[in-house]
Amino acid sequence: MLPGTEGPLVVYIDPTTGVPFRRNVNIELQRSAQPITMSEFKTITFDQFKTIHDFSESTEGPATLSGLVAYRIVWQGELPETQTLRFLSEWTVVRGQVWLVTYTSDPGRFDAALGNVERLIDSIRLPPGG
């Protein structure tokens, strides 16, 4: 994670009990002392993926977040002290600062909420100027 991370704002999809994993969407602004580019953040992110046990990706490529050029990856892996989880990560850079949106779910229920999550992501309006 970059120095100066703010947030995250977390939206939970599931109730607090009775589910194998509480699916959630996180939105965060990652501030850094030095401006960062989309390419630099992608490199940092993919370097971090190398440390995740059983990492695999299913899709990746360009996206749009709040009307801005963004990058999106759907991936799966086992995080320390947890189960295997599936993620949709989407980010953009505004004035050298990264806005990151991540949907996290257990793999078996990932697709069930994906349409609603994508509509939520489409509704995000980032503040001007980052």
Backbone atoms as SQL, in Angstrom:
CREATE TABLE atoms (id INTEGER PRIMARY KEY, chain TEXT, resi INTEGER, resn TEXT, atom TEXT, x REAL, y REAL, z REAL);
INSERT INTO atoms VALUES
  (1, 'A', 1, 'MET', 'N', 0.849, -1.168, 0.000),
  (2, 'A', 1, 'MET', 'CA', 0.000, 0.000, 0.000),
  (3, 'A', 1, 'MET', 'C', 0.894, 1.230, 0.000),
  (4, 'A', 2, 'LEU', 'N', 0.463, 2.263, -0.677),
  (5, 'A', 2, 'LEU', 'CA', 1.243, 3.480, -0.779),
  (6, 'A', 2, 'LEU', 'C', 1.162, 4.293, 0.513),
  (7, 'A', 3, 'PRO', 'N', 2.224, 5.047, 0.837),
  (8, 'A', 3, 'PRO', 'CA', 2.165, 5.923, 2.010),
  (9, 'A', 3, 'PRO', 'C', 1.023, 6.914, 1.860),
  (10, 'A', 4, 'GLY', 'N', 0.383, 7.267, 2.969),
  (11, 'A', 4, 'GLY', 'CA', -0.660, 8.271, 2.935),
  (12, 'A', 4, 'GLY', 'C', -2.020, 7.760, 2.496),
  (13, 'A', 5, 'THR', 'N', -2.232, 6.462, 2.537),
  (14, 'A', 5, 'THR', 'CA', -3.522, 5.917, 2.140),
  (15, 'A', 5, 'THR', 'C', -4.622, 6.481, 3.022),
  (16, 'A', 6, 'GLU', 'N', -5.706, 6.929, 2.388),
  (17, 'A', 6, 'GLU', 'CA', -6.871, 7.401, 3.114),
  (18, 'A', 6, 'GLU', 'C', -8.015, 6.436, 2.883),
  (19, 'A', 7, 'GLY', 'N', -8.790, 6.208, 3.899),
  (20, 'A', 7, 'GLY', 'CA', -9.927, 5.324, 3.733),
  (21, 'A', 7, 'GLY', 'C', -9.613, 3.976, 4.332),
  (22, 'A', 8, 'PRO', 'N', -10.237, 2.983, 3.915),
  (23, 'A', 8, 'PRO', 'CA', -11.202, 2.960, 2.820),
  (24, 'A', 8, 'PRO', 'C', -12.625, 3.251, 3.286),
  (25, 'A', 9, 'LEU', 'N', -13.422, 3.647, 2.339),
  (26, 'A', 9, 'LEU', 'CA', -14.859, 3.670, 2.522),
  (27, 'A', 9, 'LEU', 'C', -15.305, 2.260, 2.163),
  (28, 'A', 10, 'VAL', 'N', -15.999, 1.584, 3.068),
  (29, 'A', 10, 'VAL', 'CA', -16.379, 0.192, 2.849),
  (30, 'A', 10, 'VAL', 'C', -17.891, 0.069, 2.756),
  (31, 'A', 11, 'VAL', 'N', -18.339, -0.670, 1.746),
  (32, 'A', 11, 'VAL', 'CA', -19.748, -0.987, 1.583),
  (33, 'A', 11, 'VAL', 'C', -19.864, -2.503, 1.699),
  (34, 'A', 12, 'TYR', 'N', -20.635, -2.980, 2.690),
  (35, 'A', 12, 'TYR', 'CA', -20.816, -4.420, 2.860),
  (36, 'A', 12, 'TYR', 'C', -22.051, -4.880, 2.112),
  (37, 'A', 13, 'ILE', 'N', -21.926, -6.013, 1.447),
  (38, 'A', 13, 'ILE', 'CA', -23.036, -6.576, 0.685),
  (39, 'A', 13, 'ILE', 'C', -23.819, -7.571, 1.536),
  (40, 'A', 14, 'ASP', 'N', -23.136, -8.217, 2.464),
  (41, 'A', 14, 'ASP', 'CA', -23.737, -9.274, 3.263),
  (42, 'A', 14, 'ASP', 'C', -23.986, -8.832, 4.703),
  (43, 'A', 15, 'PRO', 'N', -24.898, -9.542, 5.395),
  (44, 'A', 15, 'PRO', 'CA', -25.097, -9.281, 6.820),
  (45, 'A', 15, 'PRO', 'C', -23.866, -9.728, 7.615),
  (46, 'A', 16, 'THR', 'N', -23.831, -9.385, 8.888),
  (47, 'A', 16, 'THR', 'CA', -22.655, -9.692, 9.702),
  (48, 'A', 16, 'THR', 'C', -22.517, -11.161, 10.067),
  (49, 'A', 17, 'THR', 'N', -23.588, -11.945, 9.968),
  (50, 'A', 17, 'THR', 'CA', -23.504, -13.365, 10.335),
  (51, 'A', 17, 'THR', 'C', -24.176, -14.236, 9.287),
  (52, 'A', 18, 'GLY', 'N', -23.858, -15.524, 9.348),
  (53, 'A', 18, 'GLY', 'CA', -24.537, -16.500, 8.510),
  (54, 'A', 18, 'GLY', 'C', -23.994, -16.647, 7.101),
  (55, 'A', 19, 'VAL', 'N', -22.857, -16.055, 6.809),
  (56, 'A', 19, 'VAL', 'CA', -22.275, -16.168, 5.475),
  (57, 'A', 19, 'VAL', 'C', -20.814, -16.608, 5.611),
  (58, 'A', 20, 'PRO', 'N', -20.286, -17.331, 4.607),
  (59, 'A', 20, 'PRO', 'CA', -18.904, -17.808, 4.706),
  (60, 'A', 20, 'PRO', 'C', -17.874, -16.675, 4.688),
  (61, 'A', 21, 'PHE', 'N', -18.193, -15.587, 4.001),
  (62, 'A', 21, 'PHE', 'CA', -17.325, -14.406, 3.948),
  (63, 'A', 21, 'PHE', 'C', -18.224, -13.212, 3.682),
  (64, 'A', 22, 'ARG', 'N', -17.978, -12.135, 4.360),
  (65, 'A', 22, 'ARG', 'CA', -18.802, -10.930, 4.194),
  (66, 'A', 22, 'ARG', 'C', -18.294, -10.133, 2.991),
  (67, 'A', 23, 'ARG', 'N', -18.992, -10.311, 1.855),
  (68, 'A', 23, 'ARG', 'CA', -18.591, -9.625, 0.624),
  (69, 'A', 23, 'ARG', 'C', -18.633, -8.121, 0.839),
  (70, 'A', 24, 'ASN', 'N', -17.697, -7.412, 0.183),
  (71, 'A', 24, 'ASN', 'CA', -17.610, -5.979, 0.392),
  (72, 'A', 24, 'ASN', 'C', -17.001, -5.271, -0.803),
  (73, 'A', 25, 'VAL', 'N', -17.240, -3.964, -0.844),
  (74, 'A', 25, 'VAL', 'CA', -16.639, -3.081, -1.835),
  (75, 'A', 25, 'VAL', 'C', -15.901, -1.998, -1.054),
  (76, 'A', 26, 'ASN', 'N', -14.636, -1.784, -1.392),
  (77, 'A', 26, 'ASN', 'CA', -13.815, -0.752, -0.764),
  (78, 'A', 26, 'ASN', 'C', -13.486, 0.317, -1.792),
  (79, 'A', 27, 'ILE', 'N', -13.568, 1.562, -1.373),
  (80, 'A', 27, 'ILE', 'CA', -13.158, 2.685, -2.212),
  (81, 'A', 27, 'ILE', 'C', -12.136, 3.464, -1.399),
  (82, 'A', 28, 'GLU', 'N', -10.948, 3.672, -1.971),
  (83, 'A', 28, 'GLU', 'CA', -9.949, 4.410, -1.219),
  (84, 'A', 28, 'GLU', 'C', -9.110, 5.309, -2.112),
  (85, 'A', 29, 'LEU', 'N', -8.666, 6.387, -1.506),
  (86, 'A', 29, 'LEU', 'CA', -7.727, 7.292, -2.139),
  (87, 'A', 29, 'LEU', 'C', -6.365, 7.007, -1.553),
  (88, 'A', 30, 'GLN', 'N', -5.423, 6.650, -2.405),
  (89, 'A', 30, 'GLN', 'CA', -4.065, 6.369, -1.945),
  (90, 'A', 30, 'GLN', 'C', -3.177, 7.553, -2.318),
  (91, 'A', 31, 'ARG', 'N', -2.906, 8.382, -1.336),
  (92, 'A', 31, 'ARG', 'CA', -2.068, 9.555, -1.559),
  (93, 'A', 31, 'ARG', 'C', -0.598, 9.168, -1.407),
  (94, 'A', 32, 'SER', 'N', 0.235, 9.763, -2.234),
  (95, 'A', 32, 'SER', 'CA', 1.671, 9.543, -2.109),
  (96, 'A', 32, 'SER', 'C', 2.385, 10.884, -2.209),
  (97, 'A', 33, 'ALA', 'N', 3.571, 10.943, -1.644),
  (98, 'A', 33, 'ALA', 'CA', 4.349, 12.178, -1.649),
  (99, 'A', 33, 'ALA', 'C', 4.717, 12.587, -3.072),
  (100, 'A', 34, 'GLN', 'N', 4.981, 11.611, -3.907),
  (101, 'A', 34, 'GLN', 'CA', 5.330, 11.860, -5.300),
  (102, 'A', 34, 'GLN', 'C', 4.161, 11.427, -6.185),
  (103, 'A', 35, 'PRO', 'N', 3.831, 12.224, -7.206),
  (104, 'A', 35, 'PRO', 'CA', 2.766, 11.806, -8.126),
  (105, 'A', 35, 'PRO', 'C', 3.102, 10.445, -8.756),
  (106, 'A', 36, 'ILE', 'N', 2.073, 9.679, -9.034),
  (107, 'A', 36, 'ILE', 'CA', 2.243, 8.348, -9.619),
  (108, 'A', 36, 'ILE', 'C', 1.427, 8.282, -10.905),
  (109, 'A', 37, 'THR', 'N', 1.864, 7.460, -11.837),
  (110, 'A', 37, 'THR', 'CA', 1.137, 7.272, -13.090),
  (111, 'A', 37, 'THR', 'C', 0.366, 5.957, -13.043),
  (112, 'A', 38, 'MET', 'N', -0.547, 5.793, -13.984),
  (113, 'A', 38, 'MET', 'CA', -1.292, 4.527, -14.086),
  (114, 'A', 38, 'MET', 'C', -0.323, 3.369, -14.271),
  (115, 'A', 39, 'SER', 'N', 0.666, 3.547, -15.132),
  (116, 'A', 39, 'SER', 'CA', 1.636, 2.497, -15.417),
  (117, 'A', 39, 'SER', 'C', 2.441, 2.133, -14.169),
  (118, 'A', 40, 'GLU', 'N', 2.869, 3.135, -13.417),
  (119, 'A', 40, 'GLU', 'CA', 3.637, 2.866, -12.195),
  (120, 'A', 40, 'GLU', 'C', 2.789, 2.118, -11.172),
  (121, 'A', 41, 'PHE', 'N', 1.522, 2.520, -11.013),
  (122, 'A', 41, 'PHE', 'CA', 0.663, 1.842, -10.052),
  (123, 'A', 41, 'PHE', 'C', 0.390, 0.407, -10.486),
  (124, 'A', 42, 'LYS', 'N', 0.214, 0.195, -11.779),
  (125, 'A', 42, 'LYS', 'CA', 0.013, -1.166, -12.276),
  (126, 'A', 42, 'LYS', 'C', 1.235, -2.028, -11.955),
  (127, 'A', 43, 'THR', 'N', 2.420, -1.502, -12.151),
  (128, 'A', 43, 'THR', 'CA', 3.648, -2.244, -11.852),
  (129, 'A', 43, 'THR', 'C', 3.722, -2.590, -10.366),
  (130, 'A', 44, 'ILE', 'N', 3.430, -1.610, -9.504),
  (131, 'A', 44, 'ILE', 'CA', 3.438, -1.853, -8.049),
  (132, 'A', 44, 'ILE', 'C', 2.429, -2.938, -7.692),
  (133, 'A', 45, 'THR', 'N', 1.233, -2.837, -8.257),
  (134, 'A', 45, 'THR', 'CA', 0.161, -3.792, -7.968),
  (135, 'A', 45, 'THR', 'C', 0.543, -5.198, -8.415),
  (136, 'A', 46, 'PHE', 'N', 1.066, -5.321, -9.631),
  (137, 'A', 46, 'PHE', 'CA', 1.432, -6.648, -10.131),
  (138, 'A', 46, 'PHE', 'C', 2.618, -7.227, -9.369),
  (139, 'A', 47, 'ASP', 'N', 3.500, -6.393, -8.865),
  (140, 'A', 47, 'ASP', 'CA', 4.587, -6.877, -8.001),
  (141, 'A', 47, 'ASP', 'C', 4.015, -7.442, -6.704),
  (142, 'A', 48, 'GLN', 'N', 2.991, -6.789, -6.154),
  (143, 'A', 48, 'GLN', 'CA', 2.351, -7.288, -4.931),
  (144, 'A', 48, 'GLN', 'C', 1.640, -8.612, -5.179),
  (145, 'A', 49, 'PHE', 'N', 1.082, -8.793, -6.380),
  (146, 'A', 49, 'PHE', 'CA', 0.419, -10.058, -6.707),
  (147, 'A', 49, 'PHE', 'C', 1.379, -11.236, -6.593),
  (148, 'A', 50, 'LYS', 'N', 2.658, -11.016, -6.852),
  (149, 'A', 50, 'LYS', 'CA', 3.655, -12.097, -6.782),
  (150, 'A', 50, 'LYS', 'C', 3.773, -12.682, -5.386),
  (151, 'A', 51, 'THR', 'N', 3.327, -11.953, -4.370),
  (152, 'A', 51, 'THR', 'CA', 3.438, -12.432, -2.993),
  (153, 'A', 51, 'THR', 'C', 2.182, -13.168, -2.527),
  (154, 'A', 52, 'ILE', 'N', 1.161, -13.242, -3.373),
  (155, 'A', 52, 'ILE', 'CA', -0.111, -13.861, -2.994),
  (156, 'A', 52, 'ILE', 'C', -0.109, -15.337, -3.365),
  (157, 'A', 53, 'HIS', 'N', -0.405, -16.180, -2.382),
  (158, 'A', 53, 'HIS', 'CA', -0.444, -17.629, -2.582),
  (159, 'A', 53, 'HIS', 'C', -1.581, -17.992, -3.540),
  (160, 'A', 54, 'ASP', 'N', -1.295, -18.860, -4.498),
  (161, 'A', 54, 'ASP', 'CA', -2.282, -19.346, -5.478),
  (162, 'A', 54, 'ASP', 'C', -2.926, -18.215, -6.276),
  (163, 'A', 55, 'PHE', 'N', -2.164, -17.180, -6.587),
  (164, 'A', 55, 'PHE', 'CA', -2.680, -16.068, -7.379),
  (165, 'A', 55, 'PHE', 'C', -3.035, -16.532, -8.786),
  (166, 'A', 56, 'SER', 'N', -4.197, -16.087, -9.266),
  (167, 'A', 56, 'SER', 'CA', -4.557, -16.285, -10.668),
  (168, 'A', 56, 'SER', 'C', -5.450, -15.134, -11.088),
  (169, 'A', 57, 'GLU', 'N', -5.340, -14.763, -12.345),
  (170, 'A', 57, 'GLU', 'CA', -6.204, -13.695, -12.853),
  (171, 'A', 57, 'GLU', 'C', -7.122, -14.277, -13.906),
  (172, 'A', 58, 'SER', 'N', -8.325, -13.712, -13.996),
  (173, 'A', 58, 'SER', 'CA', -9.241, -14.192, -15.030),
  (174, 'A', 58, 'SER', 'C', -9.414, -13.165, -16.140),
  (175, 'A', 59, 'THR', 'N', -9.397, -11.881, -15.809),
  (176, 'A', 59, 'THR', 'CA', -9.471, -10.846, -16.838),
  (177, 'A', 59, 'THR', 'C', -8.692, -9.629, -16.370),
  (178, 'A', 60, 'GLU', 'N', -8.185, -8.885, -17.335),
  (179, 'A', 60, 'GLU', 'CA', -7.557, -7.609, -17.023),
  (180, 'A', 60, 'GLU', 'C', -7.578, -6.742, -18.270),
  (181, 'A', 61, 'GLY', 'N', -7.588, -5.436, -18.052),
  (182, 'A', 61, 'GLY', 'CA', -7.539, -4.528, -19.183),
  (183, 'A', 61, 'GLY', 'C', -8.078, -3.162, -18.849),
  (184, 'A', 62, 'PRO', 'N', -8.156, -2.308, -19.870),
  (185, 'A', 62, 'PRO', 'CA', -8.621, -0.941, -19.658),
  (186, 'A', 62, 'PRO', 'C', -10.076, -0.898, -19.202),
  (187, 'A', 63, 'ALA', 'N', -10.387, 0.164, -18.452),
  (188, 'A', 63, 'ALA', 'CA', -11.738, 0.357, -17.929),
  (189, 'A', 63, 'ALA', 'C', -11.994, 1.859, -17.827),
  (190, 'A', 64, 'THR', 'N', -13.170, 2.204, -17.316),
  (191, 'A', 64, 'THR', 'CA', -13.515, 3.594, -17.046),
  (192, 'A', 64, 'THR', 'C', -14.036, 3.676, -15.621),
  (193, 'A', 65, 'LEU', 'N', -13.511, 4.609, -14.853),
  (194, 'A', 65, 'LEU', 'CA', -13.942, 4.821, -13.476),
  (195, 'A', 65, 'LEU', 'C', -14.257, 6.303, -13.321),
  (196, 'A', 66, 'SER', 'N', -15.492, 6.624, -13.006),
  (197, 'A', 66, 'SER', 'CA', -15.937, 8.006, -12.855),
  (198, 'A', 66, 'SER', 'C', -15.648, 8.819, -14.116),
  (199, 'A', 67, 'GLY', 'N', -15.795, 8.174, -15.269),
  (200, 'A', 67, 'GLY', 'CA', -15.576, 8.844, -16.539),
  (201, 'A', 67, 'GLY', 'C', -14.112, 9.015, -16.912),
  (202, 'A', 68, 'LEU', 'N', -13.216, 8.441, -16.130),
  (203, 'A', 68, 'LEU', 'CA', -11.775, 8.569, -16.346),
  (204, 'A', 68, 'LEU', 'C', -11.184, 7.260, -16.832),
  (205, 'A', 69, 'VAL', 'N', -10.080, 7.353, -17.554),
  (206, 'A', 69, 'VAL', 'CA', -9.351, 6.158, -17.974),
  (207, 'A', 69, 'VAL', 'C', -8.929, 5.406, -16.718),
  (208, 'A', 70, 'ALA', 'N', -9.171, 4.117, -16.718),
  (209, 'A', 70, 'ALA', 'CA', -8.880, 3.291, -15.546),
  (210, 'A', 70, 'ALA', 'C', -8.331, 1.946, -15.999),
  (211, 'A', 71, 'TYR', 'N', -7.990, 1.104, -15.023),
  (212, 'A', 71, 'TYR', 'CA', -7.524, -0.254, -15.290),
  (213, 'A', 71, 'TYR', 'C', -8.317, -1.184, -14.390),
  (214, 'A', 72, 'ARG', 'N', -8.610, -2.387, -14.890),
  (215, 'A', 72, 'ARG', 'CA', -9.434, -3.347, -14.146),
  (216, 'A', 72, 'ARG', 'C', -8.804, -4.728, -14.239),
  (217, 'A', 73, 'ILE', 'N', -8.826, -5.437, -13.104),
  (218, 'A', 73, 'ILE', 'CA', -8.388, -6.829, -13.089),
  (219, 'A', 73, 'ILE', 'C', -9.310, -7.616, -12.158),
  (220, 'A', 74, 'VAL', 'N', -9.681, -8.817, -12.595),
  (221, 'A', 74, 'VAL', 'CA', -10.409, -9.765, -11.751),
  (222, 'A', 74, 'VAL', 'C', -9.417, -10.864, -11.436),
  (223, 'A', 75, 'TRP', 'N', -9.236, -11.122, -10.150),
  (224, 'A', 75, 'TRP', 'CA', -8.207, -12.069, -9.742),
  (225, 'A', 75, 'TRP', 'C', -8.634, -12.843, -8.504),
  (226, 'A', 76, 'GLN', 'N', -7.861, -13.877, -8.207),
  (227, 'A', 76, 'GLN', 'CA', -8.159, -14.750, -7.079),
  (228, 'A', 76, 'GLN', 'C', -6.854, -15.129, -6.405),
  (229, 'A', 77, 'GLY', 'N', -6.904, -15.301, -5.094),
  (230, 'A', 77, 'GLY', 'CA', -5.724, -15.729, -4.369),
  (231, 'A', 77, 'GLY', 'C', -6.036, -15.956, -2.905),
  (232, 'A', 78, 'GLU', 'N', -5.082, -16.564, -2.231),
  (233, 'A', 78, 'GLU', 'CA', -5.221, -16.828, -0.800),
  (234, 'A', 78, 'GLU', 'C', -4.377, -15.821, -0.039),
  (235, 'A', 79, 'LEU', 'N', -5.045, -14.997, 0.747),
  (236, 'A', 79, 'LEU', 'CA', -4.339, -13.996, 1.534),
  (237, 'A', 79, 'LEU', 'C', -3.907, -14.621, 2.864),
  (238, 'A', 80, 'PRO', 'N', -2.857, -14.049, 3.488),
  (239, 'A', 80, 'PRO', 'CA', -2.405, -14.607, 4.769),
  (240, 'A', 80, 'PRO', 'C', -3.536, -14.666, 5.791),
  (241, 'A', 81, 'GLU', 'N', -3.599, -15.767, 6.496),
  (242, 'A', 81, 'GLU', 'CA', -4.564, -15.983, 7.574),
  (243, 'A', 81, 'GLU', 'C', -6.026, -15.883, 7.123),
  (244, 'A', 82, 'THR', 'N', -6.295, -16.240, 5.887),
  (245, 'A', 82, 'THR', 'CA', -7.677, -16.225, 5.402),
  (246, 'A', 82, 'THR', 'C', -7.869, -17.321, 4.376),
  (247, 'A', 83, 'GLN', 'N', -9.024, -17.373, 3.813),
  (248, 'A', 83, 'GLN', 'CA', -9.355, -18.352, 2.784),
  (249, 'A', 83, 'GLN', 'C', -9.037, -17.787, 1.410),
  (250, 'A', 84, 'THR', 'N', -9.247, -18.596, 0.390),
  (251, 'A', 84, 'THR', 'CA', -9.117, -18.103, -0.977),
  (252, 'A', 84, 'THR', 'C', -10.272, -17.149, -1.257),
  (253, 'A', 85, 'LEU', 'N', -9.940, -15.994, -1.813),
  (254, 'A', 85, 'LEU', 'CA', -10.932, -14.979, -2.120),
  (255, 'A', 85, 'LEU', 'C', -10.795, -14.558, -3.576),
  (256, 'A', 86, 'ARG', 'N', -11.865, -13.974, -4.098),
  (257, 'A', 86, 'ARG', 'CA', -11.864, -13.464, -5.475),
  (258, 'A', 86, 'ARG', 'C', -12.096, -11.962, -5.422),
  (259, 'A', 87, 'PHE', 'N', -11.426, -11.229, -6.312),
  (260, 'A', 87, 'PHE', 'CA', -11.424, -9.775, -6.273),
  (261, 'A', 87, 'PHE', 'C', -11.675, -9.181, -7.649),
  (262, 'A', 88, 'LEU', 'N', -12.314, -8.048, -7.662),
  (263, 'A', 88, 'LEU', 'CA', -12.353, -7.176, -8.823),
  (264, 'A', 88, 'LEU', 'C', -11.696, -5.887, -8.337),
  (265, 'A', 89, 'SER', 'N', -10.581, -5.497, -8.958),
  (266, 'A', 89, 'SER', 'CA', -9.892, -4.261, -8.590),
  (267, 'A', 89, 'SER', 'C', -9.902, -3.329, -9.786),
  (268, 'A', 90, 'GLU', 'N', -10.279, -2.094, -9.540),
  (269, 'A', 90, 'GLU', 'CA', -10.320, -1.090, -10.599),
  (270, 'A', 90, 'GLU', 'C', -9.717, 0.190, -10.038),
  (271, 'A', 91, 'TRP', 'N', -8.832, 0.827, -10.818),
  (272, 'A', 91, 'TRP', 'CA', -8.207, 2.052, -10.332),
  (273, 'A', 91, 'TRP', 'C', -8.006, 3.061, -11.447),
  (274, 'A', 92, 'THR', 'N', -7.909, 4.314, -10.998),
  (275, 'A', 92, 'THR', 'CA', -7.569, 5.411, -11.890),
  (276, 'A', 92, 'THR', 'C', -6.643, 6.348, -11.130),
  (277, 'A', 93, 'VAL', 'N', -5.980, 7.226, -11.848),
  (278, 'A', 93, 'VAL', 'CA', -5.083, 8.196, -11.238),
  (279, 'A', 93, 'VAL', 'C', -5.598, 9.588, -11.572),
  (280, 'A', 94, 'VAL', 'N', -5.774, 10.393, -10.522),
  (281, 'A', 94, 'VAL', 'CA', -6.216, 11.776, -10.675),
  (282, 'A', 94, 'VAL', 'C', -5.152, 12.668, -10.046),
  (283, 'A', 95, 'ARG', 'N', -4.551, 13.509, -10.865),
  (284, 'A', 95, 'ARG', 'CA', -3.494, 14.423, -10.396),
  (285, 'A', 95, 'ARG', 'C', -2.414, 13.699, -9.599),
  (286, 'A', 96, 'GLY', 'N', -2.017, 12.542, -10.099),
  (287, 'A', 96, 'GLY', 'CA', -0.927, 11.790, -9.497),
  (288, 'A', 96, 'GLY', 'C', -1.282, 10.975, -8.271),
  (289, 'A', 97, 'GLN', 'N', -2.582, 10.916, -7.916),
  (290, 'A', 97, 'GLN', 'CA', -3.030, 10.149, -6.750),
  (291, 'A', 97, 'GLN', 'C', -3.974, 9.036, -7.217),
  (292, 'A', 98, 'VAL', 'N', -3.884, 7.885, -6.590),
  (293, 'A', 98, 'VAL', 'CA', -4.633, 6.700, -7.021),
  (294, 'A', 98, 'VAL', 'C', -5.961, 6.579, -6.285),
  (295, 'A', 99, 'TRP', 'N', -7.020, 6.397, -7.064),
  (296, 'A', 99, 'TRP', 'CA', -8.327, 5.991, -6.535),
  (297, 'A', 99, 'TRP', 'C', -8.486, 4.513, -6.863),
  (298, 'A', 100, 'LEU', 'N', -8.730, 3.700, -5.846),
  (299, 'A', 100, 'LEU', 'CA', -8.819, 2.255, -5.996),
  (300, 'A', 100, 'LEU', 'C', -10.165, 1.765, -5.474),
  (301, 'A', 101, 'VAL', 'N', -10.846, 0.972, -6.299),
  (302, 'A', 101, 'VAL', 'CA', -12.108, 0.336, -5.911),
  (303, 'A', 101, 'VAL', 'C', -11.885, -1.167, -5.982),
  (304, 'A', 102, 'THR', 'N', -12.223, -1.883, -4.899),
  (305, 'A', 102, 'THR', 'CA', -12.036, -3.332, -4.869),
  (306, 'A', 102, 'THR', 'C', -13.292, -4.011, -4.333),
  (307, 'A', 103, 'TYR', 'N', -13.786, -4.979, -5.092),
  (308, 'A', 103, 'TYR', 'CA', -14.877, -5.855, -4.655),
  (309, 'A', 103, 'TYR', 'C', -14.236, -7.174, -4.242),
  (310, 'A', 104, 'THR', 'N', -14.565, -7.655, -3.034),
  (311, 'A', 104, 'THR', 'CA', -13.986, -8.886, -2.506),
  (312, 'A', 104, 'THR', 'C', -15.096, -9.854, -2.119),
  (313, 'A', 105, 'SER', 'N', -14.924, -11.130, -2.516),
  (314, 'A', 105, 'SER', 'CA', -15.942, -12.146, -2.249),
  (315, 'A', 105, 'SER', 'C', -15.286, -13.517, -2.119),
  (316, 'A', 106, 'ASP', 'N', -16.007, -14.440, -1.506),
  (317, 'A', 106, 'ASP', 'CA', -15.596, -15.834, -1.622),
  (318, 'A', 106, 'ASP', 'C', -15.897, -16.237, -3.070),
  (319, 'A', 107, 'PRO', 'N', -15.081, -17.130, -3.662),
  (320, 'A', 107, 'PRO', 'CA', -15.237, -17.438, -5.091),
  (321, 'A', 107, 'PRO', 'C', -16.620, -17.933, -5.489),
  (322, 'A', 108, 'GLY', 'N', -17.270, -18.722, -4.645),
  (323, 'A', 108, 'GLY', 'CA', -18.559, -19.313, -5.003),
  (324, 'A', 108, 'GLY', 'C', -19.696, -18.314, -5.119),
  (325, 'A', 109, 'ARG', 'N', -19.557, -17.142, -4.514),
  (326, 'A', 109, 'ARG', 'CA', -20.646, -16.163, -4.549),
  (327, 'A', 109, 'ARG', 'C', -20.249, -14.878, -5.276),
  (328, 'A', 110, 'PHE', 'N', -19.066, -14.847, -5.848),
  (329, 'A', 110, 'PHE', 'CA', -18.565, -13.651, -6.525),
  (330, 'A', 110, 'PHE', 'C', -19.515, -13.161, -7.610),
  (331, 'A', 111, 'ASP', 'N', -19.903, -14.069, -8.505),
  (332, 'A', 111, 'ASP', 'CA', -20.733, -13.684, -9.655),
  (333, 'A', 111, 'ASP', 'C', -22.147, -13.260, -9.262),
  (334, 'A', 112, 'ALA', 'N', -22.661, -13.762, -8.141),
  (335, 'A', 112, 'ALA', 'CA', -24.038, -13.463, -7.746),
  (336, 'A', 112, 'ALA', 'C', -24.264, -11.966, -7.526),
  (337, 'A', 113, 'ALA', 'N', -23.269, -11.258, -7.036),
  (338, 'A', 113, 'ALA', 'CA', -23.415, -9.819, -6.767),
  (339, 'A', 113, 'ALA', 'C', -22.701, -8.952, -7.800),
  (340, 'A', 114, 'LEU', 'N', -22.027, -9.572, -8.754),
  (341, 'A', 114, 'LEU', 'CA', -21.184, -8.820, -9.682),
  (342, 'A', 114, 'LEU', 'C', -21.948, -7.743, -10.449),
  (343, 'A', 115, 'GLY', 'N', -23.125, -8.032, -10.934),
  (344, 'A', 115, 'GLY', 'CA', -23.910, -7.029, -11.664),
  (345, 'A', 115, 'GLY', 'C', -24.203, -5.806, -10.800),
  (346, 'A', 116, 'ASN', 'N', -24.624, -6.041, -9.551),
  (347, 'A', 116, 'ASN', 'CA', -24.886, -4.928, -8.637),
  (348, 'A', 116, 'ASN', 'C', -23.609, -4.165, -8.314),
  (349, 'A', 117, 'VAL', 'N', -22.522, -4.869, -8.140),
  (350, 'A', 117, 'VAL', 'CA', -21.237, -4.223, -7.851),
  (351, 'A', 117, 'VAL', 'C', -20.812, -3.354, -9.031),
  (352, 'A', 118, 'GLU', 'N', -20.967, -3.874, -10.239),
  (353, 'A', 118, 'GLU', 'CA', -20.591, -3.085, -11.415),
  (354, 'A', 118, 'GLU', 'C', -21.448, -1.827, -11.543),
  (355, 'A', 119, 'ARG', 'N', -22.730, -1.920, -11.203),
  (356, 'A', 119, 'ARG', 'CA', -23.581, -0.730, -11.219),
  (357, 'A', 119, 'ARG', 'C', -23.135, 0.269, -10.140),
  (358, 'A', 120, 'LEU', 'N', -22.753, -0.249, -8.980),
  (359, 'A', 120, 'LEU', 'CA', -22.239, 0.611, -7.918),
  (360, 'A', 120, 'LEU', 'C', -20.974, 1.329, -8.392),
  (361, 'A', 121, 'ILE', 'N', -20.053, 0.588, -8.985),
  (362, 'A', 121, 'ILE', 'CA', -18.811, 1.191, -9.482),
  (363, 'A', 121, 'ILE', 'C', -19.119, 2.234, -10.550),
  (364, 'A', 122, 'ASP', 'N', -20.061, 1.938, -11.436),
  (365, 'A', 122, 'ASP', 'CA', -20.437, 2.892, -12.484),
  (366, 'A', 122, 'ASP', 'C', -21.029, 4.175, -11.899),
  (367, 'A', 123, 'SER', 'N', -21.612, 4.095, -10.708),
  (368, 'A', 123, 'SER', 'CA', -22.244, 5.272, -10.098),
  (369, 'A', 123, 'SER', 'C', -21.253, 6.145, -9.329),
  (370, 'A', 124, 'ILE', 'N', -20.027, 5.690, -9.136),
  (371, 'A', 124, 'ILE', 'CA', -19.035, 6.440, -8.363),
  (372, 'A', 124, 'ILE', 'C', -18.676, 7.716, -9.113),
  (373, 'A', 125, 'ARG', 'N', -18.682, 8.823, -8.385),
  (374, 'A', 125, 'ARG', 'CA', -18.244, 10.106, -8.916),
  (375, 'A', 125, 'ARG', 'C', -17.120, 10.598, -8.002),
  (376, 'A', 126, 'LEU', 'N', -15.926, 10.578, -8.515),
  (377, 'A', 126, 'LEU', 'CA', -14.776, 10.999, -7.727),
  (378, 'A', 126, 'LEU', 'C', -14.729, 12.515, -7.632),
  (379, 'A', 127, 'PRO', 'N', -14.232, 13.021, -6.502),
  (380, 'A', 127, 'PRO', 'CA', -14.121, 14.471, -6.366),
  (381, 'A', 127, 'PRO', 'C', -13.134, 15.034, -7.382),
  (382, 'A', 128, 'PRO', 'N', -13.393, 16.202, -7.899),
  (383, 'A', 128, 'PRO', 'CA', -12.442, 16.787, -8.844),
  (384, 'A', 128, 'PRO', 'C', -11.105, 17.064, -8.173),
  (385, 'A', 129, 'GLY', 'N', -10.076, 16.823, -8.903),
  (386, 'A', 129, 'GLY', 'CA', -8.743, 17.120, -8.396),
  (387, 'A', 129, 'GLY', 'C', -8.130, 16.052, -7.531),
  (388, 'A', 130, 'GLY', 'N', -8.858, 14.952, -7.229),
  (389, 'A', 130, 'GLY', 'CA', -8.295, 13.844, -6.485),
  (390, 'A', 130, 'GLY', 'C', -8.064, 14.156, -5.063);
